[in-house]
Amino acid sequence: MDHILKYMWTAYPPQLKPEFKEHIEKYRSVVPRAVSKFQLYSLFIDRQSRVDYELDRLLRANSLKRLVASDDELFIKTEDYVACVNDALVEAHSCAATVSLLERFREWIQRSNESVSISKQVMDFTPDEMVELTTMEFFSIIPRECDKLNLSVPKLGLVITLQQLSTTFVLRSLNACKWREMRVLDLNNKWNKNKSRFNKLKGLSLRWCLHNLAGRGTVEVFRTATSNDRAIRIVL
């Protein structure tokens, strides 16, 4: 997980205006430190069952929390999840009832190793408190399910948006090529020249996106026959 998070963002270009840099820094600071299951798969392409085993082990040990978003599972360290609760506590400092609720929720998170879909019966919260926690994005509602909630984290949608925008750019670039493949160097140059790289993607790293696509089996990296350069192509 640390490997994926380490390469999530690129350095700021020197020509970036100070006020825009401040905006990007603020944006990056609120993006949850969550990593996709597919990004982890990309690190061990031929050992995905081993990845699943290790994730389950860490979940049982309460070292990780599992989050569900669309067709993906994301994982966040419990310590990083607790940090998100602490941030919410700071924001709610003027409301004693919310502070009390978040403190109890933090205690529950630190001792609970429940799986993704959590039964309301095993949680020590009233229906109104669960609604409030859902409003604060610590839970998400499961469609057509009234007795369970999915664990979530505030601003998780930012991670999903970054995935979608970066995936669209990469696949569009590859589809524009004759054989739907491109040297990694050329793709990286095109990525760096993309005007939305900082406006929309806030300096997201191409490497972070490729980990997601490779883990999904959407693209694969290979060596070209002529120059032995690293290249990437869409998997048919």
ABEGO torsion letter per residue (X at the ends): XAAAAAAABBBBBAABBAAAAAAAAAAAAABBBBBBAAAAAAABAAAAAAAAAAAAAAAAAGABBBBBBEABBBBBBAAAAAAAAAAAAAAAAABAAAAAAAAAAAAAAAABABBABBBAAABABBAAAAAAAAAAGABBBBBGBAABBBBBBBGAAAAAAAAAAAAAAAAAAAAABAAGBBBAAAAAAAAAABAAAAAAAGGBBAAAAAAAAAAAGABBBBBBAAAGBBBBBBBX
